[in-house]
């Protein structure tokens, strides 16, 4: 599931990407983590993050739709010839 995925959050101090569990972000209002590179304490507002997460999900949805247009999914779809558009 998507909730078991991690996301990369860039450190505001050094730009290092830190992996955070999406599930943790959904369960808490505020997430604190320590940058693995510079050790800075970073506070992340979950509400703010969720908005971005929604954008990521919308992007994923687009990717899935794009993938559905690929050869693997074609057999599941009616043939183009069946349609009169
Ligand atoms: Zn950092």
PDB file of the backbone (N, CA, C, O) and the ligand in Angstrom, with CONECT records:
HET     ZN  A 101       1
ATOM      1  N   UNK A   1       0.832  -1.202   0.000  1.00  0.00           N
ATOM      2  CA  UNK A   1       0.000   0.000   0.000  1.00  0.00           C
ATOM      3  C   UNK A   1       0.863   1.246   0.000  1.00  0.00           C
ATOM      4  O   UNK A   1       2.042   1.215   0.351  1.00  0.00           O
ATOM      5  N   UNK A   2       0.252   2.323  -0.396  1.00  0.00           N
ATOM      6  CA  UNK A   2       0.973   3.590  -0.455  1.00  0.00           C
ATOM      7  C   UNK A   2       1.431   4.018   0.935  1.00  0.00           C
ATOM      8  O   UNK A   2       2.474   4.658   1.070  1.00  0.00           O
ATOM      9  N   UNK A   3       0.669   3.673   1.965  1.00  0.00           N
ATOM     10  CA  UNK A   3       0.991   4.088   3.329  1.00  0.00           C
ATOM     11  C   UNK A   3       2.304   3.492   3.816  1.00  0.00           C
ATOM     12  O   UNK A   3       2.935   4.044   4.717  1.00  0.00           O
ATOM     13  N   UNK A   4       2.719   2.380   3.237  1.00  0.00           N
ATOM     14  CA  UNK A   4       3.977   1.778   3.636  1.00  0.00           C
ATOM     15  C   UNK A   4       5.152   2.353   2.874  1.00  0.00           C
ATOM     16  O   UNK A   4       6.301   1.978   3.108  1.00  0.00           O
ATOM     17  N   UNK A   5       4.867   3.243   1.982  1.00  0.00           N
ATOM     18  CA  UNK A   5       5.923   3.864   1.205  1.00  0.00           C
ATOM     19  C   UNK A   5       6.621   4.934   2.028  1.00  0.00           C
ATOM     20  O   UNK A   5       6.075   5.438   3.009  1.00  0.00           O
ATOM     21  N   UNK A   6       7.819   5.267   1.619  1.00  0.00           N
ATOM     22  CA  UNK A   6       8.491   6.393   2.238  1.00  0.00           C
ATOM     23  C   UNK A   6       8.617   7.513   1.210  1.00  0.00           C
ATOM     24  O   UNK A   6       8.585   7.295  -0.001  1.00  0.00           O
ATOM     25  N   UNK A   7       8.759   8.704   1.743  1.00  0.00           N
ATOM     26  CA  UNK A   7       8.927   9.850   0.857  1.00  0.00           C
ATOM     27  C   UNK A   7      10.213  10.567   1.228  1.00  0.00           C
ATOM     28  O   UNK A   7      10.667  10.497   2.370  1.00  0.00           O
ATOM     29  N   UNK A   8      10.781  11.237   0.285  1.00  0.00           N
ATOM     30  CA  UNK A   8      11.988  12.011   0.547  1.00  0.00           C
ATOM     31  C   UNK A   8      11.616  13.441   0.871  1.00  0.00           C
ATOM     32  O   UNK A   8      10.925  14.105   0.099  1.00  0.00           O
ATOM     33  N   UNK A   9      12.078  13.910   2.018  1.00  0.00           N
ATOM     34  CA  UNK A   9      11.851  15.297   2.394  1.00  0.00           C
ATOM     35  C   UNK A   9      13.202  15.993   2.471  1.00  0.00           C
ATOM     36  O   UNK A   9      14.089  15.572   3.213  1.00  0.00           O
ATOM     37  N   UNK A  10      13.344  17.043   1.710  1.00  0.00           N
ATOM     38  CA  UNK A  10      14.620  17.745   1.683  1.00  0.00           C
ATOM     39  C   UNK A  10      14.826  18.545   2.958  1.00  0.00           C
ATOM     40  O   UNK A  10      13.916  19.230   3.426  1.00  0.00           O
ATOM     41  N   UNK A  11      16.011  18.457   3.509  1.00  0.00           N
ATOM     42  CA  UNK A  11      16.369  19.222   4.697  1.00  0.00           C
ATOM     43  C   UNK A  11      16.480  20.700   4.318  1.00  0.00           C
ATOM     44  O   UNK A  11      17.149  21.048   3.346  1.00  0.00           O
ATOM     45  N   UNK A  12      15.813  21.575   5.100  1.00  0.00           N
ATOM     46  CA  UNK A  12      15.877  23.013   4.794  1.00  0.00           C
ATOM     47  C   UNK A  12      17.273  23.591   5.024  1.00  0.00           C
ATOM     48  O   UNK A  12      17.598  24.653   4.493  1.00  0.00           O
ATOM     49  N   UNK A  13      18.093  22.906   5.804  1.00  0.00           N
ATOM     50  CA  UNK A  13      19.438  23.406   6.097  1.00  0.00           C
ATOM     51  C   UNK A  13      20.428  23.071   4.982  1.00  0.00           C
ATOM     52  O   UNK A  13      21.148  23.941   4.492  1.00  0.00           O
ATOM     53  N   UNK A  14      20.449  21.801   4.594  1.00  0.00           N
ATOM     54  CA  UNK A  14      21.493  21.369   3.672  1.00  0.00           C
ATOM     55  C   UNK A  14      20.953  20.749   2.389  1.00  0.00           C
ATOM     56  O   UNK A  14      21.711  20.470   1.461  1.00  0.00           O
ATOM     57  N   UNK A  15      19.642  20.536   2.341  1.00  0.00           N
ATOM     58  CA  UNK A  15      19.079  19.981   1.116  1.00  0.00           C
ATOM     59  C   UNK A  15      19.144  18.468   1.031  1.00  0.00           C
ATOM     60  O   UNK A  15      18.679  17.875   0.058  1.00  0.00           O
ATOM     61  N   UNK A  16      19.718  17.845   2.046  1.00  0.00           N
ATOM     62  CA  UNK A  16      19.783  16.382   2.075  1.00  0.00           C
ATOM     63  C   UNK A  16      18.377  15.799   2.091  1.00  0.00           C
ATOM     64  O   UNK A  16      17.508  16.275   2.821  1.00  0.00           O
ATOM     65  N   UNK A  17      18.158  14.773   1.288  1.00  0.00           N
ATOM     66  CA  UNK A  17      16.839  14.147   1.286  1.00  0.00           C
ATOM     67  C   UNK A  17      16.758  13.083   2.357  1.00  0.00           C
ATOM     68  O   UNK A  17      17.572  12.160   2.399  1.00  0.00           O
ATOM     69  N   UNK A  18      15.765  13.221   3.223  1.00  0.00           N
ATOM     70  CA  UNK A  18      15.554  12.266   4.298  1.00  0.00           C
ATOM     71  C   UNK A  18      14.295  11.463   4.018  1.00  0.00           C
ATOM     72  O   UNK A  18      13.254  12.015   3.661  1.00  0.00           O
ATOM     73  N   UNK A  19      14.406  10.152   4.185  1.00  0.00           N
ATOM     74  CA  UNK A  19      13.258   9.293   3.938  1.00  0.00           C
ATOM     75  C   UNK A  19      12.352   9.236   5.158  1.00  0.00           C
ATOM     76  O   UNK A  19      12.801   8.936   6.264  1.00  0.00           O
ATOM     77  N   UNK A  20      11.084   9.524   4.950  1.00  0.00           N
ATOM     78  CA  UNK A  20      10.103   9.432   6.026  1.00  0.00           C
ATOM     79  C   UNK A  20       8.989   8.498   5.592  1.00  0.00           C
ATOM     80  O   UNK A  20       8.645   8.417   4.413  1.00  0.00           O
ATOM     81  N   UNK A  21       8.432   7.794   6.570  1.00  0.00           N
ATOM     82  CA  UNK A  21       7.313   6.914   6.273  1.00  0.00           C
ATOM     83  C   UNK A  21       6.045   7.736   6.051  1.00  0.00           C
ATOM     84  O   UNK A  21       5.694   8.595   6.859  1.00  0.00           O
ATOM     85  N   UNK A  22       5.384   7.461   4.965  1.00  0.00           N
ATOM     86  CA  UNK A  22       4.135   8.162   4.687  1.00  0.00           C
ATOM     87  C   UNK A  22       3.123   7.913   5.797  1.00  0.00           C
ATOM     88  O   UNK A  22       2.356   8.800   6.170  1.00  0.00           O
ATOM     89  N   UNK A  23       3.136   6.682   6.321  1.00  0.00           N
ATOM     90  CA  UNK A  23       2.186   6.334   7.375  1.00  0.00           C
ATOM     91  C   UNK A  23       2.363   7.218   8.605  1.00  0.00           C
ATOM     92  O   UNK A  23       1.387   7.664   9.208  1.00  0.00           O
ATOM     93  N   UNK A  24       3.621   7.466   8.969  1.00  0.00           N
ATOM     94  CA  UNK A  24       3.902   8.311  10.128  1.00  0.00           C
ATOM     95  C   UNK A  24       3.354   9.718   9.907  1.00  0.00           C
ATOM     96  O   UNK A  24       2.839  10.353  10.827  1.00  0.00           O
ATOM     97  N   UNK A  25       3.475  10.182   8.690  1.00  0.00           N
ATOM     98  CA  UNK A  25       3.018  11.528   8.379  1.00  0.00           C
ATOM     99  C   UNK A  25       1.495  11.627   8.427  1.00  0.00           C
ATOM    100  O   UNK A  25       0.934  12.695   8.671  1.00  0.00           O
ATOM    101  N   UNK A  26       0.842  10.495   8.189  1.00  0.00           N
ATOM    102  CA  UNK A  26      -0.616  10.535   8.180  1.00  0.00           C
ATOM    103  C   UNK A  26      -1.187  10.384   9.578  1.00  0.00           C
ATOM    104  O   UNK A  26      -2.341  10.737   9.824  1.00  0.00           O
ATOM    105  N   UNK A  27      -0.384   9.862  10.496  1.00  0.00           N
ATOM    106  CA  UNK A  27      -0.891   9.596  11.832  1.00  0.00           C
ATOM    107  C   UNK A  27      -0.628  10.741  12.799  1.00  0.00           C
ATOM    108  O   UNK A  27      -1.244  10.810  13.862  1.00  0.00           O
ATOM    109  N   UNK A  28       0.280  11.638  12.437  1.00  0.00           N
ATOM    110  CA  UNK A  28       0.658  12.693  13.363  1.00  0.00           C
ATOM    111  C   UNK A  28       0.432  14.065  12.737  1.00  0.00           C
ATOM    112  O   UNK A  28       0.515  14.248  11.523  1.00  0.00           O
ATOM    113  N   UNK A  29       0.139  15.030  13.627  1.00  0.00           N
ATOM    114  CA  UNK A  29      -0.092  16.389  13.148  1.00  0.00           C
ATOM    115  C   UNK A  29       1.226  17.078  12.810  1.00  0.00           C
ATOM    116  O   UNK A  29       1.297  17.942  11.936  1.00  0.00           O
ATOM    117  N   UNK A  30       2.259  16.669  13.526  1.00  0.00           N
ATOM    118  CA  UNK A  30       3.566  17.273  13.363  1.00  0.00           C
ATOM    119  C   UNK A  30       4.627  16.190  13.389  1.00  0.00           C
ATOM    120  O   UNK A  30       4.580  15.292  14.229  1.00  0.00           O
ATOM    121  N   UNK A  31       5.558  16.266  12.501  1.00  0.00           N
ATOM    122  CA  UNK A  31       6.620  15.270  12.491  1.00  0.00           C
ATOM    123  C   UNK A  31       7.947  15.967  12.721  1.00  0.00           C
ATOM    124  O   UNK A  31       8.269  16.973  12.088  1.00  0.00           O
ATOM    125  N   UNK A  32       8.698  15.407  13.636  1.00  0.00           N
ATOM    126  CA  UNK A  32      10.043  15.911  13.871  1.00  0.00           C
ATOM    127  C   UNK A  32      11.023  14.856  13.403  1.00  0.00           C
ATOM    128  O   UNK A  32      10.877  13.680  13.736  1.00  0.00           O
ATOM    129  N   UNK A  33      12.002  15.256  12.650  1.00  0.00           N
ATOM    130  CA  UNK A  33      13.044  14.300  12.306  1.00  0.00           C
ATOM    131  C   UNK A  33      14.384  15.018  12.285  1.00  0.00           C
ATOM    132  O   UNK A  33      14.459  16.242  12.180  1.00  0.00           O
ATOM    133  N   UNK A  34      15.419  14.231  12.386  1.00  0.00           N
ATOM    134  CA  UNK A  34      16.769  14.784  12.396  1.00  0.00           C
ATOM    135  C   UNK A  34      17.440  14.450  11.070  1.00  0.00           C
ATOM    136  O   UNK A  34      17.486  13.293  10.651  1.00  0.00           O
ATOM    137  N   UNK A  35      17.947  15.463  10.435  1.00  0.00           N
ATOM    138  CA  UNK A  35      18.600  15.267   9.146  1.00  0.00           C
ATOM    139  C   UNK A  35      19.786  14.309   9.295  1.00  0.00           C
ATOM    140  O   UNK A  35      20.615  14.457  10.193  1.00  0.00           O
ATOM    141  N   UNK A  36      19.845  13.326   8.392  1.00  0.00           N
ATOM    142  CA  UNK A  36      20.916  12.331   8.487  1.00  0.00           C
ATOM    143  C   UNK A  36      22.274  12.918   8.119  1.00  0.00           C
ATOM    144  O   UNK A  36      23.312  12.349   8.460  1.00  0.00           O
ATOM    145  N   UNK A  37      22.270  14.034   7.436  1.00  0.00           N
ATOM    146  CA  UNK A  37      23.536  14.595   6.977  1.00  0.00           C
ATOM    147  C   UNK A  37      24.096  15.660   7.921  1.00  0.00           C
ATOM    148  O   UNK A  37      25.248  15.580   8.345  1.00  0.00           O
ATOM    149  N   UNK A  38      23.261  16.667   8.249  1.00  0.00           N
ATOM    150  CA  UNK A  38      23.782  17.779   9.038  1.00  0.00           C
ATOM    151  C   UNK A  38      23.283  17.756  10.477  1.00  0.00           C
ATOM    152  O   UNK A  38      23.737  18.546  11.304  1.00  0.00           O
ATOM    153  N   UNK A  39      22.343  16.846  10.784  1.00  0.00           N
ATOM    154  CA  UNK A  39      21.878  16.708  12.160  1.00  0.00           C
ATOM    155  C   UNK A  39      20.880  17.768  12.583  1.00  0.00           C
ATOM    156  O   UNK A  39      20.522  17.834  13.759  1.00  0.00           O
ATOM    157  N   UNK A  40      20.426  18.589  11.673  1.00  0.00           N
ATOM    158  CA  UNK A  40      19.454  19.619  12.019  1.00  0.00           C
ATOM    159  C   UNK A  40      18.114  18.986  12.370  1.00  0.00           C
ATOM    160  O   UNK A  40      17.682  18.019  11.742  1.00  0.00           O
ATOM    161  N   UNK A  41      17.468  19.547  13.382  1.00  0.00           N
ATOM    162  CA  UNK A  41      16.134  19.101  13.720  1.00  0.00           C
ATOM    163  C   UNK A  41      15.132  19.773  12.794  1.00  0.00           C
ATOM    164  O   UNK A  41      15.106  20.998  12.674  1.00  0.00           O
ATOM    165  N   UNK A  42      14.320  18.975  12.150  1.00  0.00           N
ATOM    166  CA  UNK A  42      13.376  19.533  11.193  1.00  0.00           C
ATOM    167  C   UNK A  42      11.963  19.217  11.644  1.00  0.00           C
ATOM    168  O   UNK A  42      11.640  18.072  11.964  1.00  0.00           O
ATOM    169  N   UNK A  43      11.125  20.244  11.667  1.00  0.00           N
ATOM    170  CA  UNK A  43       9.724  20.042  12.007  1.00  0.00           C
ATOM    171  C   UNK A  43       8.902  20.151  10.731  1.00  0.00           C
ATOM    172  O   UNK A  43       9.078  21.060   9.920  1.00  0.00           O
ATOM    173  N   UNK A  44       8.014  19.202  10.590  1.00  0.00           N
ATOM    174  CA  UNK A  44       7.198  19.171   9.384  1.00  0.00           C
ATOM    175  C   UNK A  44       5.733  19.180   9.781  1.00  0.00           C
ATOM    176  O   UNK A  44       5.287  18.317  10.537  1.00  0.00           O
ATOM    177  N   UNK A  45       4.985  20.145   9.278  1.00  0.00           N
ATOM    178  CA  UNK A  45       3.553  20.174   9.521  1.00  0.00           C
ATOM    179  C   UNK A  45       2.883  19.141   8.637  1.00  0.00           C
ATOM    180  O   UNK A  45       2.996  19.183   7.412  1.00  0.00           O
ATOM    181  N   UNK A  46       2.183  18.213   9.273  1.00  0.00           N
ATOM    182  CA  UNK A  46       1.578  17.141   8.490  1.00  0.00           C
ATOM    183  C   UNK A  46       0.511  17.682   7.539  1.00  0.00           C
ATOM    184  O   UNK A  46       0.356  17.193   6.420  1.00  0.00           O
ATOM    185  N   UNK A  47      -0.224  18.699   8.002  1.00  0.00           N
ATOM    186  CA  UNK A  47      -1.258  19.267   7.138  1.00  0.00           C
ATOM    187  C   UNK A  47      -0.670  19.798   5.847  1.00  0.00           C
ATOM    188  O   UNK A  47      -1.186  19.580   4.751  1.00  0.00           O
ATOM    189  N   UNK A  48       0.426  20.499   6.026  1.00  0.00           N
ATOM    190  CA  UNK A  48       1.121  21.043   4.883  1.00  0.00           C
ATOM    191  C   UNK A  48       1.609  19.918   3.976  1.00  0.00           C
ATOM    192  O   UNK A  48       1.524  19.975   2.749  1.00  0.00           O
ATOM    193  N   UNK A  49       2.131  18.880   4.661  1.00  0.00           N
ATOM    194  CA  UNK A  49       2.667  17.767   3.904  1.00  0.00           C
ATOM    195  C   UNK A  49       1.568  17.027   3.162  1.00  0.00           C
ATOM    196  O   UNK A  49       1.760  16.583   2.030  1.00  0.00           O
ATOM    197  N   UNK A  50       0.411  16.898   3.807  1.00  0.00           N
ATOM    198  CA  UNK A  50      -0.681  16.139   3.180  1.00  0.00           C
ATOM    199  C   UNK A  50      -1.093  16.762   1.856  1.00  0.00           C
ATOM    200  O   UNK A  50      -1.419  16.061   0.898  1.00  0.00           O
ATOM    201  N   UNK A  51      -1.074  18.089   1.817  1.00  0.00           N
ATOM    202  CA  UNK A  51      -1.412  18.760   0.570  1.00  0.00           C
ATOM    203  C   UNK A  51      -0.450  18.329  -0.527  1.00  0.00           C
ATOM    204  O   UNK A  51      -0.837  18.076  -1.668  1.00  0.00           O
ATOM    205  N   UNK A  52       0.831  18.256  -0.134  1.00  0.00           N
ATOM    206  CA  UNK A  52       1.814  17.811  -1.115  1.00  0.00           C
ATOM    207  C   UNK A  52       1.638  16.348  -1.460  1.00  0.00           C
ATOM    208  O   UNK A  52       1.826  15.932  -2.603  1.00  0.00           O
ATOM    209  N   UNK A  53       1.267  15.564  -0.433  1.00  0.00           N
ATOM    210  CA  UNK A  53       1.046  14.142  -0.645  1.00  0.00           C
ATOM    211  C   UNK A  53      -0.091  13.921  -1.632  1.00  0.00           C
ATOM    212  O   UNK A  53      -0.024  13.037  -2.486  1.00  0.00           O
ATOM    213  N   UNK A  54      -1.134  14.734  -1.505  1.00  0.00           N
ATOM    214  CA  UNK A  54      -2.239  14.640  -2.443  1.00  0.00           C
ATOM    215  C   UNK A  54      -1.762  14.885  -3.862  1.00  0.00           C
ATOM    216  O   UNK A  54      -2.192  14.224  -4.808  1.00  0.00           O
ATOM    217  N   UNK A  55      -0.857  15.861  -3.990  1.00  0.00           N
ATOM    218  CA  UNK A  55      -0.316  16.157  -5.310  1.00  0.00           C
ATOM    219  C   UNK A  55       0.475  14.969  -5.834  1.00  0.00           C
ATOM    220  O   UNK A  55       0.406  14.623  -7.014  1.00  0.00           O
ATOM    221  N   UNK A  56       1.239  14.345  -4.918  1.00  0.00           N
ATOM    222  CA  UNK A  56       2.020  13.177  -5.320  1.00  0.00           C
ATOM    223  C   UNK A  56       1.090  12.050  -5.757  1.00  0.00           C
ATOM    224  O   UNK A  56       1.336  11.363  -6.748  1.00  0.00           O
ATOM    225  N   UNK A  57       0.013  11.881  -4.990  1.00  0.00           N
ATOM    226  CA  UNK A  57      -0.931  10.817  -5.323  1.00  0.00           C
ATOM    227  C   UNK A  57      -1.590  11.065  -6.680  1.00  0.00           C
ATOM    228  O   UNK A  57      -1.774  10.142  -7.474  1.00  0.00           O
ATOM    229  N   UNK A  58      -1.940  12.320  -6.926  1.00  0.00           N
ATOM    230  CA  UNK A  58      -2.540  12.663  -8.205  1.00  0.00           C
ATOM    231  C   UNK A  58      -1.564  12.343  -9.332  1.00  0.00           C
ATOM    232  O   UNK A  58      -1.953  11.876 -10.402  1.00  0.00           O
ATOM    233  N   UNK A  59      -0.285  12.607  -9.062  1.00  0.00           N
ATOM    234  CA  UNK A  59       0.739  12.305 -10.042  1.00  0.00           C
ATOM    235  C   UNK A  59       0.830  10.805 -10.284  1.00  0.00           C
ATOM    236  O   UNK A  59       0.911  10.347 -11.423  1.00  0.00           O
ATOM    237  N   UNK A  60       0.814  10.046  -9.182  1.00  0.00           N
ATOM    238  CA  UNK A  60       0.856   8.591  -9.292  1.00  0.00           C
ATOM    239  C   UNK A  60      -0.333   8.086 -10.089  1.00  0.00           C
ATOM    240  O   UNK A  60      -0.210   7.183 -10.917  1.00  0.00           O
ATOM    241  N   UNK A  61      -1.487   8.687  -9.824  1.00  0.00           N
ATOM    242  CA  UNK A  61      -2.694   8.286 -10.523  1.00  0.00           C
ATOM    243  C   UNK A  61      -2.524   8.513 -12.025  1.00  0.00           C
ATOM    244  O   UNK A  61      -2.927   7.689 -12.846  1.00  0.00           O
ATOM    245  N   UNK A  62      -1.922   9.640 -12.358  1.00  0.00           N
ATOM    246  CA  UNK A  62      -1.657   9.926 -13.765  1.00  0.00           C
ATOM    247  C   UNK A  62      -0.728   8.889 -14.363  1.00  0.00           C
ATOM    248  O   UNK A  62      -0.922   8.432 -15.490  1.00  0.00           O
ATOM    249  N   UNK A  63       0.297   8.521 -13.580  1.00  0.00           N
ATOM    250  CA  UNK A  63       1.252   7.526 -14.056  1.00  0.00           C
ATOM    251  C   UNK A  63       0.563   6.186 -14.289  1.00  0.00           C
ATOM    252  O   UNK A  63       0.825   5.493 -15.271  1.00  0.00           O
ATOM    253  N   UNK A  64      -0.331   5.839 -13.351  1.00  0.00           N
ATOM    254  CA  UNK A  64      -1.053   4.580 -13.497  1.00  0.00           C
ATOM    255  C   UNK A  64      -1.914   4.595 -14.747  1.00  0.00           C
ATOM    256  O   UNK A  64      -2.006   3.607 -15.476  1.00  0.00           O
ATOM    257  N   UNK A  65      -2.535   5.727 -14.974  1.00  0.00           N
ATOM    258  CA  UNK A  65      -3.366   5.841 -16.176  1.00  0.00           C
ATOM    259  C   UNK A  65      -2.516   5.722 -17.426  1.00  0.00           C
ATOM    260  O   UNK A  65      -2.912   5.118 -18.422  1.00  0.00           O
ATOM    261  N   UNK A  66      -1.320   6.324 -17.342  1.00  0.00           N
ATOM    262  CA  UNK A  66      -0.419   6.228 -18.481  1.00  0.00           C
ATOM    263  C   UNK A  66       0.011   4.791 -18.700  1.00  0.00           C
ATOM    264  O   UNK A  66       0.087   4.308 -19.831  1.00  0.00           O
ATOM    265  N   UNK A  67       0.297   4.105 -17.572  1.00  0.00           N
ATOM    266  CA  UNK A  67       0.710   2.713 -17.660  1.00  0.00           C
ATOM    267  C   UNK A  67      -0.412   1.858 -18.231  1.00  0.00           C
ATOM    268  O   UNK A  67      -0.168   0.882 -18.941  1.00  0.00           O
ATOM    269  N   UNK A  68      -1.654   2.241 -17.910  1.00  0.00           N
ATOM    270  CA  UNK A  68      -2.801   1.483 -18.381  1.00  0.00           C
ATOM    271  C   UNK A  68      -2.931   1.570 -19.900  1.00  0.00           C
ATOM    272  O   UNK A  68      -3.552   0.718 -20.536  1.00  0.00           O
ATOM    273  N   UNK A  69      -2.346   2.595 -20.455  1.00  0.00           N
ATOM    274  CA  UNK A  69      -2.384   2.739 -21.907  1.00  0.00           C
ATOM    275  C   UNK A  69      -1.347   1.848 -22.587  1.00  0.00           C
ATOM    276  O   UNK A  69      -1.351   1.668 -23.805  1.00  0.00           O
ATOM    277  N   UNK A  70      -0.451   1.291 -21.748  1.00  0.00           N
ATOM    278  CA  UNK A  70       0.614   0.455 -22.285  1.00  0.00           C
ATOM    279  C   UNK A  70       0.089  -0.866 -22.812  1.00  0.00           C
ATOM    280  O   UNK A  70      -1.090  -1.180 -22.654  1.00  0.00           O
ATOM    281  N   UNK A  71       0.962  -1.641 -23.439  1.00  0.00           N
ATOM    282  CA  UNK A  71       0.586  -2.897 -24.090  1.00  0.00           C
ATOM    283  C   UNK A  71      -0.030  -3.898 -23.122  1.00  0.00           C
ATOM    284  O   UNK A  71      -0.925  -4.649 -23.509  1.00  0.00           O
ATOM    285  N   UNK A  72       0.434  -3.925 -21.858  1.00  0.00           N
ATOM    286  CA  UNK A  72      -0.028  -4.929 -20.900  1.00  0.00           C
ATOM    287  C   UNK A  72      -1.514  -4.801 -20.638  1.00  0.00           C
ATOM    288  O   UNK A  72      -2.188  -5.808 -20.423  1.00  0.00           O
ATOM    289  N   UNK A  73      -2.037  -3.599 -20.649  1.00  0.00           N
ATOM    290  CA  UNK A  73      -3.429  -3.379 -20.292  1.00  0.00           C
ATOM    291  C   UNK A  73      -4.362  -3.465 -21.501  1.00  0.00           C
ATOM    292  O   UNK A  73      -5.583  -3.475 -21.348  1.00  0.00           O
ATOM    293  N   UNK A  74      -3.801  -3.526 -22.660  1.00  0.00           N
ATOM    294  CA  UNK A  74      -4.634  -3.437 -23.860  1.00  0.00           C
ATOM    295  C   UNK A  74      -5.652  -4.569 -23.979  1.00  0.00           C
ATOM    296  O   UNK A  74      -6.766  -4.377 -24.465  1.00  0.00           O
ATOM    297  N   UNK A  75      -5.235  -5.767 -23.517  1.00  0.00           N
ATOM    298  CA  UNK A  75      -6.119  -6.916 -23.660  1.00  0.00           C
ATOM    299  C   UNK A  75      -7.376  -6.761 -22.815  1.00  0.00           C
ATOM    300  O   UNK A  75      -8.417  -7.345 -23.115  1.00  0.00           O
ATOM    301  N   UNK A  76      -7.264  -5.951 -21.735  1.00  0.00           N
ATOM    302  CA  UNK A  76      -8.413  -5.773 -20.855  1.00  0.00           C
ATOM    303  C   UNK A  76      -9.415  -4.783 -21.434  1.00  0.00           C
ATOM    304  O   UNK A  76     -10.561  -4.712 -20.992  1.00  0.00           O
ATOM    305  N   UNK A  77      -8.981  -4.041 -22.402  1.00  0.00           N
ATOM    306  CA  UNK A  77      -9.848  -3.003 -22.938  1.00  0.00           C
ATOM    307  C   UNK A  77     -10.557  -3.487 -24.199  1.00  0.00           C
ATOM    308  O   UNK A  77     -10.050  -4.340 -24.927  1.00  0.00           O
ATOM    309  N   UNK A  78     -11.725  -2.932 -24.436  1.00  0.00           N
ATOM    310  CA  UNK A  78     -12.388  -3.231 -25.710  1.00  0.00           C
ATOM    311  C   UNK A  78     -11.507  -2.766 -26.857  1.00  0.00           C
ATOM    312  O   UNK A  78     -10.775  -1.784 -26.733  1.00  0.00           O
ATOM    313  N   UNK A  79     -11.581  -3.452 -27.933  1.00  0.00           N
ATOM    314  CA  UNK A  79     -10.763  -3.034 -29.068  1.00  0.00           C
ATOM    315  C   UNK A  79     -11.264  -1.716 -29.614  1.00  0.00           C
ATOM    316  O   UNK A  79     -12.452  -1.400 -29.556  1.00  0.00           O
ATOM    317  N   UNK A  80     -10.344  -0.975 -30.134  1.00  0.00           N
ATOM    318  CA  UNK A  80     -10.664   0.345 -30.680  1.00  0.00           C
ATOM    319  C   UNK A  80     -11.734   0.235 -31.760  1.00  0.00           C
ATOM    320  O   UNK A  80     -12.556   1.132 -31.942  1.00  0.00           O
ATOM    321  N   UNK A  81     -11.700  -0.886 -32.467  1.00  0.00           N
ATOM    322  CA  UNK A  81     -12.637  -1.073 -33.562  1.00  0.00           C
ATOM    323  C   UNK A  81     -14.085  -1.175 -33.086  1.00  0.00           C
ATOM    324  O   UNK A  81     -15.024  -0.967 -33.854  1.00  0.00           O
ATOM    325  N   UNK A  82     -14.244  -1.500 -31.797  1.00  0.00           N
ATOM    326  CA  UNK A  82     -15.591  -1.653 -31.274  1.00  0.00           C
ATOM    327  C   UNK A  82     -16.282  -0.324 -31.029  1.00  0.00           C
ATOM    328  O   UNK A  82     -17.483  -0.264 -30.767  1.00  0.00           O
ATOM    329  N   UNK A  83     -15.507   0.722 -31.120  1.00  0.00           N
ATOM    330  CA  UNK A  83     -16.076   2.032 -30.805  1.00  0.00           C
ATOM    331  C   UNK A  83     -16.342   2.844 -32.065  1.00  0.00           C
ATOM    332  O   UNK A  83     -15.621   2.772 -33.060  1.00  0.00           O
ATOM    333  N   UNK A  84     -17.394   3.602 -31.970  1.00  0.00           N
ATOM    334  CA  UNK A  84     -17.638   4.606 -32.977  1.00  0.00           C
ATOM    335  C   UNK A  84     -17.641   5.957 -32.333  1.00  0.00           C
ATOM    336  O   UNK A  84     -18.668   6.420 -31.836  1.00  0.00           O
ATOM    337  N   UNK A  85     -16.486   6.599 -32.339  1.00  0.00           N
ATOM    338  CA  UNK A  85     -16.391   7.872 -31.643  1.00  0.00           C
ATOM    339  C   UNK A  85     -16.687   9.009 -32.605  1.00  0.00           C
ATOM    340  O   UNK A  85     -16.659  10.175 -32.211  1.00  0.00           O
TER     341      UNK A  85
HETATM  342 ZN    ZN A 101      20.511  18.683   6.719  1.00  0.00          ZN
END
